[in-house]
């Protein structure tokens, strides 16, 4: 039997990104994936995108990178559509040589959402060539980060399941946390690809060690099976991956497997199984915190938020509220102000939905206090406006004048701080 070639360290990183991408596309409600990455990891993401459009690419999806600068919301959609058409025009000859129809043009008239209309039209024109159309937004420059985030949040509801957006945020100075306002459609993940370690392995001429290679294959199997909706196969591969991760004492990988299974069960409509998986991930994370493992607090935050998010999706407000509230101190220990505020905000929202207005106000005040301690640039790209909107909804019942809330929010965010979609947004933001 011929020997199986070991995947080199760079291929392993590409495989990890592929597994993450497949897990994301397995979620039918998600539309945007935000990868938070260090400088070297950003380069790896760029390589991943480039590889997928080559013959050696293994993803079943078409990736298109658009670099049009963001100058204002008004003209950004038109700029993206023009760039998309220009790229497509360059491929027409190649498509013809392969016998593939290449007569696509953007819809005319484009309607109220020209970018969404264009990418949806392109996907349907070539649906037989791909599972998903992946648009990688990487503007050369952004004049207003908050406005760019607002544009993305506004376009997501108009994208079909088979059209996804990928953005990369800097781990050194994150600027796109505001995208997490739409927890139903946005998935944010921190990358830790250890490119220095990969380079060291390459220099030594060593490929991956056997447990890591076996884990990678099993975890990829979880993502692929979940994407097909075959949760029996996903659970089988999950058990294999967990067996390795437990033996190697990889807490973070154990949590990743439980999270991937949870997302798969959730997408399959198996809420109880999803919650069980998320809770197992929470137990692993709590053990890691008890052992004082590096980064364990962040693991626990993500595990709890996944579980709480599933409860919110089922409108189990009274169960979700304390889970969010208990997560806030852990996020604070992890020195993650944004997640600390978001945990308190979501606790407030769930208490509000459950009719516990006193608890809702207490948690909203805690969220606001975290916001007060943030730098101005962090506040501007956070979900703090939704904290203020919640306090406005709760103020009357407590005999507090809305003007008092408005004054406090203006001091932090300036005039016009209220989210444009405040009237319809609360439940969408919480999802």
N, C-alpha and C positions, 0 to 999 in steps of 0.2 A: 504494500500500500504506500503510495507516495506521501512524503512528509508534507504537512500543511505549513505554508510559509507564515512565519510570525509577522504580525502587523508591527511596523516600526512605531516609535513614539508619536510621530506626527500623524500617522494614519489613525492611531488610537484617539488622538484629540479630535480629528475629523469625525471619527465614529461617535464620539461622545456628543458632539454638536448635532450629528445626524439623529442620534437617539432622542436628544432633547427636542429637536424639531418635530420628530414623529409623535412624541408624546403631546406636544402642543397641538398639532393638527388632528390628533385623536379626539380633542375636545370640540364638539360641534358648536359650542357657544362662543368659543374664543375667536378673536379676529386679529389681535395684535400681540406680538411677542417682543418684549423689551429685554434685551440681554445687557446686563450691567457688567462691564469688562474693563480690565486693566489694559495698558497700552499694548503689551505683547498679545494678550487675548484678542484684542480688536483685530490685529493682523491675522490671527487664526480664523476669525469669523469671516474676514474678507476672502481668505483662501478657501474657506468652506463654500462660500457663495460662488466663487469662480469655478471651483471643481464641479459643482452640481450641473453646470451648463456645458461641461466637457463630456466626452464619451465615457470617461471613467467615473462620472458622477453616479451615485447609487440611490439618490432620492427620486421618488416618482413625481416630483414637482418641478415646475419651471420657475427659476429665480430671475427677476429683472431688477437691476440696481438703478435708481433714479437719484441724480445728484443736483437737481435744480435748486438754487438758493431760495430760502424762504425770506421774502421781503415784506409781505403783507398777506393776510388771509384772502383778500379779494382776488389777487391774481395767481395764487399758488396752484390752484387746481388746473387752470389753463396752462401754466408752465409745465406741470407734470404731464398733462395729456400731450402737449407738444413734444416733450422729450420722449415719451412712450412711443409716439408715432414715428419719430425720427429713428429710434432704435429698431422699430419694426421694419421700416423702409429699408434699412441696411441688411435685413435678413431675407427680404423677398426673393432675391436671386438664389440664395442657398436653399430656400424652401422649394422653389420651382425645380431645382436640380434633383431634389429628393422626391419629387412628385407630390408635394404637400401644398394644398391651396394656400395662397398668401395674399388674399385680396381684402384682408380686414382693414377697416377704417373706423375711427371713433364715431360714435353716434352723432347724428346731426339732424335736428338740434340736440344738444347734449342734455337738456333738462336742468332741473335745479341742482343736481349733484354731478357735475361733469366728470370728475375723477372717478367716482364710484361707477358711473355709467360706462366709462371707457374700459376700466379693468374688468368689469363684469362682462361686457361685450367681448373683450379679447379672450377671456376664459371660455366663454360659451363657443366662440368660433373655433377654438383649438382644444376643446374639452377631451377629445380622443387622444391627445398627446400628453396629458398631465392629469394628476389627481388634484393638485392645487396650483394656483398661480400665486407666487410669493413675490410681493413688491417690497424691495429693500429701500427704505427711505434714508438717504445719507446726504442731506443738503450740504453744498459747499460752504454755505454760511447761513446763519439764522439771526435775523435782526431782532426778533422778539420770541424768546423761548416759550413764554406763557401762551402767546398767540398761536404758535406752531402746535403746542399741545392741544389747545382748544380746537384747532382745525382737525387734528387727528381724532379727537374724541367725537367731534361732530360727524365725521365721515363713517366711523365704524358701524353705526346701526344700518347703514345703507349697503354694506358689503355682504355678498352671499357667503355661505359656509366654505365654498371652495376658493375663495380669494382671501389671502392673509397678508398682513403687513409685518415686516421685521424692522426694528430700529435697535441701534446700539447706543448705550449710555455710558459715560465715563465713570469708572469705579472711583477715580480720584476726586472727581467733582461732579456727582450726579446732578442732572438738570431736568430729568423727565419724570420725576416722582409723581407729578400731577396726573400722569396717565393712569395711575392706580385708582383714580376716582371711579373708573368703570371696571369694577372687579369681575364683572361677568364676561366682558369681552377682552380684557387686557391681562396678559400673564407676564409677570416680571420675574426674572431669574438672574441671580448673580453667578457669573462664570468664575471658575478657579481652575484653569487648565494646567497650571504649573508648567509654563513653557520653559522656564529655567531648568526644571527637572528633565523635560523632554530633550533639551539641548545636551544636557549632561549624559543622558542615556545614549543619544546618538554618538556623542564623542567617544563613549566607551564601547560603542558597537553592540550594545545590548538591547534587545527588543523588550517587550513587556514580559513581566514575570507570569508564570502560569495562572495563579489565582486571579490576577487582574484581567488577563485575557479571557478566562472563562466567565468572569463576572460581566465583562463587557458584552459578550455574546448573549448571556442570559438576560441582561437588562435590555439590550436591543430587542430581544424576543418579546419581552413584556410590552415595549412600546409598539412594536409591529402588530402583535396579536390584539392589543387594545384598539389600535387603529382599525382593525378588521371587525371589531366587536366580538372577538372570540375570547371571552374572559376565562374560559376553561384553560385554554392554552396560555393566556397571560398569567393566570395563577400558578400554573405548572412552572413556567419560566421564572416567575417571581420566587417560588420556593427554592429553585436552584440558585438564583442570585443571592437570596437571603442566607442560604446555607454557607456560601462562600464569605459573604460580608460579615456574618456572625463569627465565623471561625477566625477571620482576619481582624476582628474587632473594629470594623469600619462603621462607626455609628452613622456618619453622614450618608454612606451608601445604603445602609439599611433604611434610613428615613426616606431616601430618594426612591427606593423600591416601593415602600408602602404608599408614598405620595403618588407614584405612577399608577399603581393598582387602584388607589382611591379615585383618581381622575377617570380611569377607564370604567370603573363600576358606575361612577356618577353619569358619565356619558351614555352608559347602557341603561340608565334608569333604575339602577340597583342601589338605592340610597343607603339602606341598612348595611350592605356590604362595603360601600364607600366609607361610611362613618367608621366601621370596624377597622378598615385599613388605616384611615387617618389617625384613629386612636392608638393603634399599634405603633405608628410612627411617633406619636406624642410620648408614649411610654419609653421608647428607645431614646428620644431626645431628653426626657427627664432624667434617665439614667446617666446620659452623657454629662448633663449639668451637674449631677451629684458627684460624678468622678472628676469634675473640673476639666473636662476635655476642651481644648481650644476651639472657639467658635460654637460651643454647644448651645449658648443662649440663642444665637441666631437660628440654629436648627429647631429649637423649641418654639420660637416665634412662628416660623413658617409652618411647622406641624399644627400648632394650635389654630392659626389663621385658616389653614386648609379645612380643618374640621368645622370651625365656626362658619366659614363660608358655605359649606354644605348644609348646615342647619338653617342659615339665612335663606338659602335657595328653597328650603321646604317650609319657610315662614315659622320656624320653631324659635321664636324670638326669646322666650324665657330661658331656653337652654343656651342659646348663643350669647346672650348678654354677659353672664358671668365669665364665660370662656374668653371673650374679648377683654373684659376688665382684668382678669388674671394674667393676660398676656402683656398688658402695658408695662408692669414693673420689670418683666423679663426683657422686653425690648429696651427699657431704660438701662438695665444692666449691660446690655449689648451695645450701649451708646448709640442707639439708632433712634434719633428724635422723631423722624418721620413715621416710623412704625409705632412708636410710643403714642404719638398723637392720633394716628389712624386707629389704633386699638381702642383708645378712649372714645374716639368719635363713633366707632361702630358699636361700642357698648352703649353709648347714649342713644344711638338710633334704634337698637334692638329694645332697650328699655322703653323708649317712646312708643314703639309699635306694640309692646306688651301692655301699655297703659300705665307704666310705672314712671310717672312724670318726675317725681322727686329724684329717683335714681338716674333718670335720663339727664336731668339738669346737673347733678353732681358730676357725672362722667363728662358732660360737655364742658363744664368748668375746668376739669382736669385736662381735657384736650386743649382748651384755650390757653391754659397755663404753660403747656409744652410749647405751643405756638409762640407765646410771648418770649420764650427763651431762644428761639431760632434766629438765625441771621436773616436779614431782609430778603436775600435772594432765595433762601430755602422756603420762606413763607410764601413767596410769590408763585412757586411751582408746586405747592402742596395742596392738600384738600382742606386747608383752614377755612376758605370761604364757606364750605358746607357745614363746618362747625358753627359758624355764625348764623347760617340759615336755620340750623336746628334750634339754636338759642332763640331766634326770633319766633319760631313756631311754639316754643315752650314758655316764652316770656309772659304772655297774658295770663296764663293759668297760675303764675306765681306772683301776679300783681306787679310785674316789672315792666316799665315803659319800654317799648321797642327802641326808642331813641337812645336809651342807655346802652343797649347792645350795639346799636349802630355806631355810637361814639367809640366804644372799645375796639370794634372791628376797623373803623377808619384809622385809628391810631396805629394799627398793625399793618393794614393793607392799603390804606388810602381811600379816597372817595370812589364810589362805584365798585366796591368790593364784592357785592353780591354776585353769585354765579348766575349767568344768563339763563340757565335752565333750572333755577332753584325751585320753581313751582312743580316741575315734573321729575326732578332728578333724584330725590332722596332714596327711593327704593332701587333705582338703577345704580346709583353710586354704591349702595350697600351690597349689591349682588356680587 
